[in-house]
């Protein structure tokens, strides 16, 4: 393993990712319209380091109303590009798509930006999706996602507040 990765796992971005490891429980809120909370449901998640600490795998279970949701994301930090990256799938938001997101070069916090297409027989729109992961403390985590319209307007889409239940 490279010296660069070992240093990152000790004091850098990979160390930050490793702090996410554990079992988590909490609540997820969902908005389609920023003025109206559509749903607030319990969520359970597990995050674990994979590939010798290179990545963190986040698997979760929740619901939207009575509809179950399962999903997973792989977060990493590309040392060469100096960017956080994510590949995300779930049974509610993504359909059959994989969303790839990445952050800005040199960011010291986990913030990634991806995009998705909204397609109907009448239209095709391309939207942005920005995700921020904030470690409030060693036992509290907030994951917030924002929709970005084709015109650039940004609104909160989901907010998950997690409490650590195990290591």
Residue pairs with C-beta under 8 A, 6 or more apart in sequence:
1 52
2 79
4 79
5 14
5 53
5 54
5 79
8 14
8 15
8 77
8 79
9 15
9 18
9 53
12 77
13 77
13 79
13 84
13 108
14 53
14 54
14 77
16 77
16 108
16 110
16 135
17 49
17 53
17 55
17 56
17 75
17 76
17 77
17 110
18 49
18 53
18 56
19 135
19 138
20 47
20 56
20 58
20 75
20 133
20 135
20 141
21 47
21 48
21 49
21 56
21 167
22 46
22 47
22 164
22 165
22 166
22 167
23 44
23 45
23 46
23 164
23 165
23 166
23 167
24 43
24 44
24 45
24 46
24 47
24 141
24 162
24 163
24 164
24 165
25 42
25 43
25 44
25 45
25 162
25 163
25 165
26 42
26 43
26 45
26 141
26 160
26 161
26 162
26 163
27 40
27 41
27 42
27 43
27 160
27 161
28 39
28 40
28 41
28 42
28 43
28 62
28 158
28 159
28 160
29 37
29 39
29 40
29 158
29 159
29 160
30 37
30 38
30 39
30 40
30 41
30 64
30 157
30 158
31 37
31 38
31 155
31 156
31 157
31 158
32 38
32 157
34 155
34 156
38 64
39 64
39 65
41 62
41 63
41 64
41 65
42 62
42 63
43 60
43 61
43 62
43 160
43 162
44 60
44 61
44 62
45 58
45 59
45 60
45 61
45 162
46 58
46 59
46 60
47 56
47 57
47 58
47 59
48 56
48 57
49 55
49 56
49 57
50 56
50 57
50 74
54 76
55 74
55 75
55 76
56 74
56 75
56 76
57 72
57 73
57 74
58 72
58 73
58 74
58 75
59 70
59 71
59 72
60 69
60 70
60 71
60 72
60 90
61 68
61 69
61 70
62 68
62 69
62 71
63 69
64 92
67 92
68 91
69 90
69 91
69 92
70 90
70 91
71 88
71 89
71 90
71 91
71 92
71 93
71 94
72 88
72 89
72 90
73 86
73 87
73 88
73 89
74 86
74 87
75 84
75 85
75 86
75 110
75 112
75 133
76 84
76 85
76 86
77 83
77 84
77 85
78 84
78 85
78 102
81 102
81 105
82 105
82 106
83 102
83 103
83 104
83 105
83 107
84 102
84 103
84 107
84 110
84 111
84 112
85 100
85 101
85 102
85 103
85 112
86 99
86 100
86 101
86 102
86 112
86 114
86 131
87 98
87 99
87 100
87 101
88 94
88 98
88 99
88 101
88 114
88 131
89 97
89 98
89 99
94 116
97 116
97 117
99 114
99 115
99 116
99 129
100 114
101 112
101 113
101 114
101 129
101 130
101 131
102 112
102 113
102 114
103 110
103 111
103 112
103 113
104 111
109 132
109 133
109 134
110 132
110 133
110 134
111 130
111 131
111 132
111 133
112 130
112 131
113 128
113 129
113 130
113 131
114 128
114 129
114 130
114 131
115 126
115 127
115 128
115 129
116 126
116 127
116 129
117 124
117 125
117 126
117 127
118 124
118 125
118 126
118 127
119 125
125 150
126 150
127 147
127 148
127 149
127 150
128 147
128 148
128 154
129 145
129 146
129 147
129 148
129 157
130 145
130 146
130 148
130 154
131 143
131 144
131 145
131 146
132 142
132 143
132 144
132 145
132 146
133 141
133 142
133 143
134 141
134 142
134 143
134 144
135 141
136 142
138 164
139 163
139 164
140 161
140 162
140 163
140 164
141 160
141 161
141 162
141 163
141 164
142 159
142 160
142 161
142 162
143 158
143 159
143 160
143 162
144 156
144 158
144 159
144 160
145 156
145 157
145 158
145 159
146 154
146 155
146 156
146 157
147 154
147 155
147 156
147 157
148 154
149 155
